[in-house]
Amino acid sequence: MMNLEKIVLSAKKREETGKKMRAATQKNIPAVIYGRDFDSQNLWIDSVAFAKVFAQAGTNTVISLSIEGEKKELNVLIYEYQVDAITNDFTHVDLYLVDMKQEVEAEIPLNFVGVSAAVKELGGTLVKSYDAVLVKSLPGDLPQEIEVDLTKLATFEDNITVADISVGDEVELMVEMDAVIASVIEPRSEEEIAALDDDVDADVSKIEGVADKEDEEEENEEKKE
């Protein structure tokens, strides 16, 4: 499951801090690279180039980082990133230097494919308990996503557990094998819906009764005065 396509990201060393750094962030994203037995470095990364790389690599594909002035490219993962809440632009990036011979742990997103017969034909509701799972492998073996086949959910008794998903021998799932990833719950019967409506009406009546009692007490107090 090796990621054979090489993804390259260029960067420049960053000296600016404070106001000078904020003034220089029009086209560049401030970034930092760190790792085990590695002195962290502040970097600049072109915002357009990073957006393209992020769309391709996400947070679980190894990137070859080329720093201006350095001969050797570094293998990194996008470890963390910050996004502007209004513009949705990247505002900061953390890159983690990896040893290609040392295993790492990463959250891998789940890609749900197919259609459940229990949903389509029986009217059930799909329940997804996980949208990503933690795995461990060599950096080059990290999958970009893990497929979950929903066609296995044919009845309301069926469920998909971690043991049902396939990741290959190179990847170790760091989640309990019997953990349920997806299932389908059956629709409520007319009797259950009616019972829920009755409960809601009863709760509303209680609230209205309390409010009426409070109003009555206030009126009595006013008469006494």
RAFENQUI-V734200 format. One record per pair of residues at least 12 apart in sequence whose C-alpha atoms are under 10 Angstrom apart, sorted by the first residue. I is the first residue (numbers start at 1). J is the second residue. D is the distance in whole Angstrom. If there is no record, write none. Layout:
# RAFENQUI-V734200
I	J	D
I	J	D
This chain:
# RAFENQUI-V734200
1	140	8
1	141	5
1	142	7
1	143	7
1	144	10
1	167	9
1	168	7
1	169	9
1	170	7
1	171	9
2	61	10
2	138	9
2	139	9
2	140	5
2	141	5
2	142	7
2	143	8
2	170	9
3	61	7
3	62	8
3	139	9
3	140	6
3	141	7
3	142	8
3	143	8
3	144	9
4	140	8
4	141	10
5	61	10
5	62	10
5	63	10
6	61	10
6	62	8
6	63	7
6	64	7
7	53	7
7	54	10
7	56	8
7	57	8
7	61	9
7	62	8
7	63	5
7	64	6
7	65	9
7	75	10
8	49	10
8	50	10
8	53	8
8	62	9
8	63	6
8	64	5
8	65	6
8	66	7
8	73	9
8	74	10
8	75	9
9	45	8
9	46	9
9	49	7
9	50	7
9	52	10
9	53	7
9	54	10
9	63	7
9	64	6
9	65	5
9	66	6
9	67	9
9	73	9
9	74	10
9	76	10
10	43	10
10	44	9
10	45	7
10	46	8
10	49	8
10	50	9
10	64	8
10	65	6
10	66	5
10	67	6
10	68	7
10	73	9
11	28	10
11	29	10
11	30	10
11	31	9
11	42	10
11	43	6
11	44	6
11	45	5
11	46	7
11	49	10
11	50	10
11	65	7
11	66	6
11	67	5
11	68	6
11	69	10
12	28	10
12	30	10
12	31	10
12	42	9
12	43	5
12	44	5
12	45	7
12	46	9
12	66	8
12	67	6
12	68	5
12	69	8
12	70	10
13	30	10
13	31	9
13	32	9
13	41	7
13	42	6
13	43	4
13	44	6
13	45	9
13	67	7
13	68	7
13	69	9
13	70	10
14	30	8
14	31	8
14	32	9
14	41	8
14	42	5
14	43	5
14	44	6
14	45	9
15	41	10
15	42	7
15	43	8
15	44	9
16	30	9
16	42	9
16	43	10
16	44	10
17	30	10
17	42	10
21	44	10
24	44	9
25	44	9
25	45	10
25	46	9
25	47	9
25	91	8
25	92	10
26	46	10
26	47	9
27	44	9
27	45	9
27	46	6
27	47	6
27	48	8
28	43	9
28	44	6
28	45	5
28	46	5
28	47	5
28	48	8
28	49	9
28	50	9
28	90	9
28	91	9
28	92	10
29	43	8
29	44	6
29	45	5
29	46	6
29	47	6
29	48	9
29	50	8
29	89	9
29	90	7
29	91	6
29	92	6
29	93	7
30	42	7
30	43	6
30	44	5
30	45	7
30	46	9
30	47	9
30	90	9
30	91	7
30	92	5
30	93	7
30	94	9
31	43	5
31	44	6
31	45	7
31	80	10
31	81	9
31	91	9
31	92	6
31	93	5
31	94	6
31	95	7
32	44	8
32	45	10
32	92	8
32	93	7
32	94	5
32	95	6
32	96	9
33	65	10
33	74	10
33	76	8
33	77	10
33	78	9
33	79	9
33	93	9
33	94	6
33	95	5
33	96	6
33	97	7
34	76	9
34	79	10
34	94	8
34	95	7
34	96	5
34	97	6
34	98	9
35	76	9
35	95	8
35	96	5
35	97	5
35	98	7
35	99	9
36	96	9
36	97	8
36	98	8
36	99	9
37	97	10
38	96	10
38	97	8
40	95	10
40	96	10
40	97	10
41	95	10
42	94	10
43	67	8
43	68	10
43	93	9
43	94	10
43	95	10
44	67	9
44	92	10
44	93	10
45	67	10
45	92	9
45	93	9
47	89	8
47	90	7
47	91	9
47	92	10
48	89	10
48	90	10
50	90	9
50	93	9
51	89	9
51	90	8
53	78	10
54	78	8
56	144	9
57	77	9
57	78	8
57	144	8
58	77	9
58	78	7
58	79	10
58	108	10
58	109	10
58	144	8
58	145	10
59	76	10
59	77	6
59	78	5
59	79	6
59	80	8
59	81	9
59	95	10
59	106	8
59	107	8
59	108	9
59	109	10
59	144	8
60	76	10
60	77	6
60	78	7
60	79	8
60	104	10
60	105	9
60	106	7
60	107	8
60	108	7
60	109	9
60	139	8
60	140	9
60	141	10
60	142	6
60	143	7
60	144	6
60	145	9
61	75	10
61	76	9
61	77	6
61	78	8
61	106	10
61	139	7
61	140	7
61	141	9
61	142	7
61	143	7
61	144	7
62	74	10
62	75	6
62	76	6
62	77	5
62	78	8
62	96	10
62	97	9
62	98	8
62	100	9
62	139	6
62	140	6
62	141	9
62	142	8
63	75	6
63	76	5
63	77	6
63	78	8
63	95	10
63	97	10
63	98	10
63	140	10
64	76	6
64	77	9
64	97	10
65	77	9
65	95	9
65	97	9
74	96	10
74	97	7
74	98	8
74	99	9
75	95	10
75	96	8
75	97	6
75	98	6
75	99	7
75	100	8
75	139	9
75	140	10
76	94	10
76	95	6
76	96	5
76	97	4
76	98	6
76	99	9
76	100	10
76	139	9
77	94	9
77	95	6
77	96	5
77	97	7
77	98	7
77	106	10
77	139	8
78	93	7
78	94	6
78	95	5
78	96	6
78	97	9
79	93	8
79	94	5
79	95	5
79	96	6
79	97	9
79	106	9
80	92	8
80	93	6
80	94	5
80	95	7
80	96	9
81	93	4
81	94	6
81	95	9
82	94	9
98	138	9
98	139	7
98	140	10
99	138	9
99	139	8
99	140	10
100	137	10
100	138	6
100	139	6
100	140	7
100	141	9
101	137	10
101	138	6
101	139	8
101	140	9
102	137	8
102	138	6
102	139	7
103	136	6
103	137	5
103	138	4
103	139	6
103	140	9
103	141	9
103	142	10
103	171	10
104	135	8
104	136	6
104	137	6
104	138	6
104	139	6
104	140	10
104	141	10
104	142	9
105	134	7
105	135	6
105	136	4
105	137	7
105	138	9
105	139	9
105	142	9
105	171	10
105	172	9
105	173	10
105	174	9
106	132	10
106	133	8
106	134	6
106	135	6
106	136	7
106	137	9
106	139	9
106	142	8
106	143	10
106	174	10
107	131	10
107	132	6
107	133	5
107	134	4
107	135	6
107	136	9
107	142	10
107	143	10
107	144	10
107	145	9
107	174	10
108	131	9
108	132	5
108	133	5
108	134	6
108	135	7
108	136	10
108	142	8
108	143	7
108	144	7
108	145	6
108	146	7
108	173	10
109	130	9
109	131	6
109	132	4
109	133	7
109	134	9
109	143	9
109	144	7
109	145	5
109	146	6
109	147	9
110	130	8
110	131	5
110	132	5
110	133	7
110	144	9
110	145	6
110	146	5
110	147	6
110	148	7
110	165	10
110	181	9
111	131	8
111	132	9
111	144	10
111	145	6
111	146	6
111	147	5
111	148	6
111	149	9
112	128	9
112	131	9
112	145	10
112	146	8
112	147	6
112	148	5
112	149	6
112	150	7
112	151	10
112	182	9
113	147	7
113	148	6
113	149	5
113	150	6
113	151	8
114	147	10
114	148	8
114	149	6
114	150	5
114	151	6
114	152	9
114	153	10
115	149	8
115	150	6
115	151	5
115	152	9
115	153	8
115	154	9
116	149	9
116	150	5
116	151	5
116	152	7
116	153	5
116	154	6
116	155	9
116	183	9
116	184	8
117	150	9
117	151	7
117	152	8
117	153	6
117	154	5
117	155	7
117	156	10
117	184	10
118	150	10
118	151	9
118	152	9
118	153	6
118	154	5
118	155	5
118	156	6
118	157	9
118	158	9
118	183	9
118	184	7
118	185	9
118	186	8
119	150	10
119	151	10
119	153	8
119	154	8
119	155	9
119	156	9
119	183	10
119	184	7
119	185	9
119	186	8
119	187	10
120	154	9
121	154	9
121	155	10
122	154	9
122	155	8
122	156	9
122	184	10
122	185	10
122	186	8
122	187	8
123	184	9
123	185	9
123	186	7
123	187	6
123	188	10
124	155	9
124	156	8
124	183	10
124	184	6
124	185	5
124	186	4
124	187	5
124	188	9
125	156	9
125	183	8
125	184	5
125	185	5
125	186	7
125	187	7
126	150	9
126	153	9
126	156	10
126	182	7
126	183	6
126	184	5
126	185	7
126	186	9
127	159	10
127	180	10
127	181	8
127	182	6
127	183	5
127	184	6
127	185	7
128	160	10
128	180	9
128	181	6
128	182	5
128	183	7
128	184	9
129	160	10
129	161	10
129	179	9
129	180	7
129	181	5
129	182	6
129	183	8
130	162	10
130	179	9
130	180	8
130	181	5
130	182	8
131	181	8
131	182	10
132	145	9
132	146	8
132	181	9
133	145	10
133	146	9
133	162	9
133	173	8
133	174	8
133	175	7
133	181	9
134	172	9
134	173	6
134	174	5
134	175	7
135	167	9
135	171	7
135	172	5
135	173	5
135	174	5
135	175	8
136	170	9
136	171	6
136	172	5
136	173	7
136	174	7
137	169	10
137	170	6
137	171	5
137	172	6
137	173	9
138	170	8
138	171	8
138	172	10
140	170	10
141	167	10
141	168	9
141	169	10
141	170	7
141	171	7
142	167	9
142	170	9
142	171	7
142	172	10
143	167	8
143	168	10
143	170	10
143	171	8
145	167	9
146	165	8
146	166	8
146	167	7
147	165	7
147	166	8
147	167	9
148	160	8
148	161	10
148	162	10
148	164	8
148	165	6
148	166	8
148	181	9
148	182	9
149	164	9
149	165	8
149	182	10
150	182	8
150	183	9
150	184	10
152	164	10
152	182	10
152	183	10
153	182	8
153	183	7
153	184	7
154	183	10
154	184	9
155	183	9
155	184	8
155	185	9
155	186	9
156	183	7
156	184	6
156	185	6
156	186	6
156	187	10
157	183	8
157	184	8
157	185	9
157	186	10
158	182	9
158	183	7
158	184	8
158	185	10
159	179	10
159	180	7
159	181	8
159	182	6
159	183	5
159	184	7
160	178	9
160	179	9
160	180	6
160	181	6
160	182	5
160	183	6
160	184	10
161	176	9
161	177	7
161	178	6
161	179	5
161	180	4
161	181	5
161	182	7
161	183	9
162	174	10
162	175	7
162	176	7
162	177	5
162	178	6
162	179	6
162	180	6
162	181	6
162	182	9
163	175	9
163	176	8
163	177	5
163	178	6
163	179	8
163	180	9
163	181	10
164	177	8
164	178	9
164	180	10
164	181	9
165	177	10
165	181	9
